[in-house]
Amino acid sequence: MAASAAGSTAFHLFEPKADHSAVCCGASDHAMTAPSPYSANDFFRHSGLNQPTIDLRELESMAASKLDPAIYSYISGGAGDSAAANLAAWEQFRLRPRMLRDVTNVSTVSRVLGDQTAAPIIIAPTAMHRLVLPAGELATARAAARAGVTYVVSMAATTAIEEISQAAPDGRHWMQAYIRRDRGITRACLERAAAAGCQAVVLTVDSPGTPSYRSRPGESLNRGLPLPNLAPDQSRPDVLSVAADYAADLTFEDLDDVRGWTNLPLVVKGILRGDDAVRCLDSGADAIAVSNHGGRQVPGCIPTAMALQDVVDAVAGRGDIYVDGGIRTGADVLKALALGATAVMVGRPILWGLAVGEESGAFAVLEQLRADLSRLMAQCGIPDISCVSADLVRLAR
Ligand SMILES: Cc1cc2nc3c(=O)[nH]c(=O)nc-3n(C[C@H](O)[C@H](O)[C@H](O)COP(=O)(O)O)c2cc1C
């Protein structure tokens, strides 16, 4: 009974679009032609009805076979073993299910920055979705709106924030920003985002002027695609040159400045320590995103699952806490919530979904996570998100 209650929504989750067979990646010009064993259409139709639902490892390998190898490598890349460590760290925590609780009705509805969301899941900002499919960020925005979750639009998006907002007027969009050395560029972007209806600013502070990725010689990573939020005045910007222009002299005082530029709530992303989190809140931040950029920046970095507790303790209820890095299953989401996160953010799986199944693929990833969380909540005796508490997890010895 509990399982059917939790899983009841799953049956209509994965309807493929009629034209879904036209799966492409944006890089269809340069997509690898190796035939996949079955189509994305089959993949999404046959997944999700019962356990096991979409296997994200399988989705990743389908994305790998569809994308230009250089683009796939950009998406999957990490610094040392830090991306792998993020994944492994969630496994270190084990769930302690509660029994004999009434779980006839299970709800994943929760709140982020005070607004209701269908699930405590947020699309993390990732750059340049038009490298993955032609509709790029417009498809992501529509998928997020359909799934009822927030989409954090990267400042390095290949679509203007105004167009993204228009494509999904009912969607909830937060604008991610980097501080450019010329602060005026960032400020202008945030003003445009507010005018376009974005509901929060996510300031990423873990990338001080040193791009962690190198493109192949003679090849521009963004392949001539525009960066209308990050470099609005350049017709053919090179994303890595622009990233080298992110401010290296960033300090907590910049948070005060950002506060002065916008009335929107401010989330600081890229925090891994409690002392930093407190200083962000003292400098005007409303929420903290515990993140190591998907393990892409610092080799040997603490995994986010292990950094979370320190931040939760230090923040002590003063604001929302989000966490990302290696969130792949409902169990990961539940563990993050039990450790004190308000919601999780998901990066690479959305890009794999877009690559394999366009808008429906990204939607399927989101719904998969939500349905998996719902099913697991029933199995752990948790009717709603407010019942999640720290006793639900234990660190394995
Ligand atoms: C291809 C790619 C591009 C990214 N671009 C950005 C970005 O533009 N801004 C940002 O704040 N974080 C960026 N990130 C980091 C994500 O927001 C997020 O922290 C990370 O992907 C979470 O880990 P996961 O991919 O394991 O879910 C990027 C990550 C990837 C994989």
PDBQT file of the ligand as one rigid body, heavy atoms in Angstrom, charges set to zero:
ROOT
HETATM    1  C1  LIG A 401      29.333  21.064 -17.464  1.00  0.00    +0.000 C 
HETATM    2  C2  LIG A 401      29.190  21.820 -16.180  1.00  0.00    +0.000 A 
HETATM    3  C3  LIG A 401      29.093  23.212 -16.231  1.00  0.00    +0.000 A 
HETATM    4  C4  LIG A 401      28.933  23.917 -15.037  1.00  0.00    +0.000 A 
HETATM    5  N1  LIG A 401      28.750  25.266 -15.113  1.00  0.00    +0.000 NA
HETATM    6  C5  LIG A 401      28.539  25.962 -13.977  1.00  0.00    +0.000 A 
HETATM    7  C6  LIG A 401      28.250  27.356 -14.042  1.00  0.00    +0.000 A 
HETATM    8  O1  LIG A 401      28.177  27.942 -15.106  1.00  0.00    +0.000 OA
HETATM    9  N2  LIG A 401      28.042  28.002 -12.862  1.00  0.00    +0.000 N 
HETATM   10  C7  LIG A 401      28.103  27.360 -11.647  1.00  0.00    +0.000 A 
HETATM   11  O2  LIG A 401      27.905  27.988 -10.605  1.00  0.00    +0.000 OA
HETATM   12  N3  LIG A 401      28.346  26.040 -11.575  1.00  0.00    +0.000 NA
HETATM   13  C8  LIG A 401      28.553  25.333 -12.707  1.00  0.00    +0.000 A 
HETATM   14  N4  LIG A 401      28.747  23.980 -12.637  1.00  0.00    +0.000 N 
HETATM   15  C9  LIG A 401      28.664  23.298 -11.319  1.00  0.00    +0.000 C 
HETATM   16  C10 LIG A 401      27.214  22.902 -11.021  1.00  0.00    +0.000 C 
HETATM   17  O3  LIG A 401      26.425  24.017 -10.727  1.00  0.00    +0.000 OA
HETATM   18  C11 LIG A 401      27.105  21.949  -9.840  1.00  0.00    +0.000 C 
HETATM   19  O4  LIG A 401      27.778  22.522  -8.744  1.00  0.00    +0.000 OA
HETATM   20  C12 LIG A 401      27.632  20.536 -10.103  1.00  0.00    +0.000 C 
HETATM   21  O5  LIG A 401      27.386  20.145 -11.432  1.00  0.00    +0.000 OA
HETATM   22  C13 LIG A 401      26.957  19.562  -9.150  1.00  0.00    +0.000 C 
HETATM   23  O6  LIG A 401      27.509  18.291  -9.266  1.00  0.00    +0.000 OA
HETATM   24  P1  LIG A 401      26.856  17.113 -10.144  1.00  0.00    +0.000 P 
HETATM   25  O7  LIG A 401      27.126  17.451 -11.563  1.00  0.00    +0.000 OA
HETATM   26  O8  LIG A 401      27.596  15.903  -9.674  1.00  0.00    +0.000 OA
HETATM   27  O9  LIG A 401      25.369  17.055  -9.835  1.00  0.00    +0.000 OA
HETATM   28  C14 LIG A 401      28.920  23.243 -13.794  1.00  0.00    +0.000 A 
HETATM   29  C15 LIG A 401      29.022  21.854 -13.766  1.00  0.00    +0.000 A 
HETATM   30  C16 LIG A 401      29.152  21.148 -14.942  1.00  0.00    +0.000 A 
HETATM   31  C17 LIG A 401      29.212  19.648 -14.873  1.00  0.00    +0.000 C 
ENDROOT
TORSDOF 0
